[in-house]
Amino acid sequence: MRRPWLALFGVVALVELVGVALNSTPTQWLAKPLLAPLLLAYLWDRRRRVDPVAVGLVAATAGDVALLVPGQAAFLAGMGCFLVTQVAFLTAFLRHRRPPVAATVGYLLAWAGANALLWGSLGALRLPVLAYSLALSLMAAAAAGVSRRTAAGGALFLVSDLLIGVGAAGNDFPGRDLLVMATYAAALVLITTGWAAATAGRPARSPSPAEAVQPVP
């Protein structure tokens, strides 16, 4: 029986957005660490296997918790966790299908442009942001090769983290935190459900060596 993981995710995401809007730290501690685990449960319910996307969701959970803690050290720890998320997602997507050249070029140009604009304001965060944003951009490009849904999720993940980078560079505006969380939650659910749909017909186990060498008819 399919469990209502997505409905639960929607409720928790709404609670998290209310917490962000009200600047309620207890509410965010209650809701944010549950977002990725609910999607992990959804993915397990459909795939019954641990794949790189599942690993990425585990890392995202750790990153969400780290980013709830104030301070630059926690921020860097969260960035490290989400770097694992991006590399895991990228690995899964590249194994599935080669990304479109146009998407790869476009995202790399966006990566270069965004880092050029923020470089002078990031201070000690310059190199960590440069490395993380490269992995993020490559993930978003690879997501475009899986499905339209995962492509939208990858793009929203990039937008969400770009908004975080804008804040880290000292440029804030009303509603930025709410936009960060809204685009992040949407990105996670689009990537997870898109991946589950795109791989629905794939076997739940790796082929044996004998199967792997059989010619394709």
C-alpha positions, 0 to 999 in steps of 0.5 A: 500500500502506498503511504501518503509521504508526499501529503505529509511532506506538503504539511511539513513544508507548510509548517516550515514556511510558516516558521520561516515567515514568523522567524520561529526557530522552534518551528523550524527545528521541528519541521525542517529536519523532516523534509528530506526524510519524508522524501526518502521514505517516499523514494524507498516506498517506490524503489525499494533500494538505496541509490545515490539519490537516497544517499543525497537525501540523507546528506541533505537531512544532515545539511538542513540540521547544520544550517539551523545552527548559527555561525560560519562553522555550521554554515560550512558544515552544512555546505559540505553536507549539501556538496555530498547531496549534489555529487550524489544526485549528479552521479545518479543522473549521469548514470541514467542519461547524458545531460544535454550540451546546451544545459551544461553550457548554460549552467556553467555560464551561469555559474561563472557569472554568479561567482564573478558577481559575488566574488568581491563580497564573499570573503573567506567563503569564496573558494568553498562557494566556488567549489560547491556552486560548481557541483550544484550547477553540474547537478542541475545540468545533469537533472535536465537529462533525466526528465522535465520534472527533475530539470525543474527541480535542479533549476530551483535548487540552484535558485535556492542556493543562489539566494543563500549566496546572495545573503552570505555576500551581505545582500539581503531583501525582504522575503529572501529566507522564505524564497530560499525555503520555498524553492528548496522544498519544491526542488527536493520534491521535484527531484525525488518524484521525477527520479522515481518516475524516470526510473520506475521501470528499472530493475531493483538490483544490479545485473550479474556479470553474465547478464551485463555482457549479454548483447542487446537485441 
